[in-house]
């Protein structure tokens, strides 16, 4: 079951939001690599990968990377829960190999850890989104922001949206399991945004796991704090 494909937030009379949406359009590329469909695609090598990158598995699952991290000399992406099961091979939208899903603590926690094994076609960056430019934020740390602080989220379908941190240590029933230790925000989200990274200033805050509403009328979202994820897996956030 892919939890974020039909994600229901069971909180007092607020609606539901399916956070995994349709597949993104494949990016153009130039050096060949076999992807989940058996097709070949190419891309300028190496290309940046990090928070905001859309990922797929051979089983057809889709997820979004929130942040880049390291464990010694190994590269990792911290992503949403829609990536699939441990051991699944992960590709970019252009069907270029990224790596393998090394941890997916579902349903107790709604996120995934991907080990980047293809270091020929990719290089890990601390930017969200990874391509850079005027709309990109360089992550410099993960200092936890307090309740009331401004926080922004980069969604793979909605781009940047901001709001405030409303509460912490929330326990939410997502219809298929109860998840504790979540932070609630007023930032909106829509289908396809699952796994997005939350940022306060240049400080990474967490990974989107669910919510309600939309970006037209407003909504509520919940994220898993990034420092808890890093600590649980012995990883260090990649910073710039």
N, C-alpha and C positions, 0 to 999 in steps of 0.2 A: 504494500500500500504506500502510495506517495502522499504523505500527510499534507503537504502544501498544495496538492492539486484540488483538494476539497476541504479547505480549512475553515472550521466553524468556531468562532469565539463564543463560548457559553458564558457571557456576562450579561447581567440584567438587561433584558429587552433591547439590546442593541443588535443591529443586523450582523450579517456575516460577510466575509471577504475572502474569495479564493485568490491566493497570492501567487499561484503558478499559472502563467498564461501561455499564449501561443508561442511557438518557436520564433526566435528573432531571425531576421534576414541574414543569410550567410555573408560574411565579409569577403571581399575580393582578396586573392592571394597569388604567390608565385613559385614556390618550390614544393614538390609533391609530397603528400603524406596520406595514408589511407585512414579514412574516418569510419564512424559507426555505420554508415550506409554502404560501405564498400567502395564509395566513390573516392576520387583523388582530388585534392585541392592544394593550392600553394599559397605561401605567404612570405612577405619579406622577412628574412631571417637575420638576426633574431628580432622578434617583435615584443613590445611590452605587455605584461599580463599582471593583473592585480585586482584591487577592489573595483567592482563594476563590470568585470568580465563575465559574459554569459557563457555557460558551460553545458555540455550534453554528455550522455553516456550511450554506450552501444545498445542499451535497453530502451532508449527513447526518453529517458528522464532529462529534465532541464532544471538548472539551478543557476544562481548568481553568486559570484565571489564577493565577499564583503571587504576583506583585507588580506594582505600578504604577510607571511610570517616565516621564520626560519627555526630550524632545530639543528644546531651545529652547522654543518655545511649543506644541509638539505633544505630545499625550498618547499613551502606549503602555501595553500590558499585556504582561508576559512570561509566557508560558503553556507548557503541555505540547505535545508533538509531535503530538497527535491532531487538531490544528485543520485540517489539510489542506494544500493547496498555496498558494504565493505568489499573491496576487491574489484569493483566496477571500473572499467577503463573510461577515462574522461577526455573529451575532445572539445575544441573550440567550435564556434558556429560555422567555421570554414572547414570543419572535419579534420583539423590538424591535432595530432595527439598532444595532450597536456600532461596527463599522469594517471594516477590511480587513487581511488577513494580509500583512504586508510583508516578513517573513523567516521561512524555515523550513529551516535548514541540516541537512536529513536526507539520508543517514543518518549523516553525520559527527558531528552533534550532535543531541540529542533535545529540542529546545525550539522554540518559535515566538515571533515578535514580532508583535503586533497593533497597528496604528495606529488609535486611537479617533477616528473622524470625526464621530460623532453627539454633539456637545457640548450639544445642546438637551435630550435625554432623560437624559443621564448627566453626573455629575461625578466626577472621579478622586479617590480617597482612599487614604491610606497605611495603611489598616487591613486586618487579616486576622482574620475575614472582614469584608467592607466594610460590613455593616449596622450594626456597632458593638454596644454593650451589654457586659455583664459578661464574655462569652466572646471578646471581640475584643482584638487586640493592635495597638497603634500602632507602626509601624516607624519607628525613629529613626536607623538607619544600616545599614552592611553590614560591620562589623568582623568579620574571619574568626575563628571560634572554633577552639581547638586540639583535637587528638586527646584524647579523654577528657572533653570538655565536654558538658554537657547540650544536647540539641537537640530541638525539637518540630516537628511537621508538622500542618497543617490540611488534612484530606482532604475532598473534597466529598461523599463517602459515609460516611466514618468519623469525621469531626470531628477533635478534637485527640488526638494520641498522641505520646508522648515517649520518648526513649532517649538514647544517647550516640553521639558521633562515634568511630568505630573505626579508620579509616584514611583516608589521602588519596592523591591521584595514582594511583588505581586505573584499570586498563585492562580493560574488560569486553566480552566478545563477546555481543551481544544476539540472536544467531541470524540477523540480517540485516545486521550490520555491527559493527565494533569501535569503541567509544567510549573515549577516554582522558581523563585529568584528573578523574575522578569521586571523590567522597567517599562512603565506606561508613558506614552507621549501623545501630544496632540498633532503629530505629523501624519499626513494622509498617505495612503498607499492604494494601489490598484493591481489588478491581475498582471502577473509577470514581475512584480517587485519583490517577491519573497527572497530572503537572504541578503537584502540590501544592507549596506553598512551605515550606521549612525555616527555622526561626527559633531563634536562641539568645538568650534574654532578649528584647530588642526589636530585635536585629540580624538582618537578612535574611542567610541563608546560601546557599540554592540552590534549584534546581528539581528535583523528583522525576522521574527518567528510567526507573527500573526497580527490580525487587526480587524477593523470593521469600517464601513463607510467608503468614501471615495474622495478624489481630489477636486470634485466639483462642489460638493456640499460639505466636505470636511470629514474627518474621521479620527479614529483612535488606533494606535499601533503599540506593539510590545516588542522589546528587544531583549536578547540574552546578553548580559554584560561581557564585553570582550576580555576583560582581565580574568574572569572566571574560566573562560574557554582556554586562554593561553596557559593558565596555571594547571588546568586539568590535563593538558596534553604536553606539558613541558616545552612550550614554544615561546619564542620571542617575537614580538611585533616588529615587522620591517618598517623602519622610519627613515626620514630623509632630513 
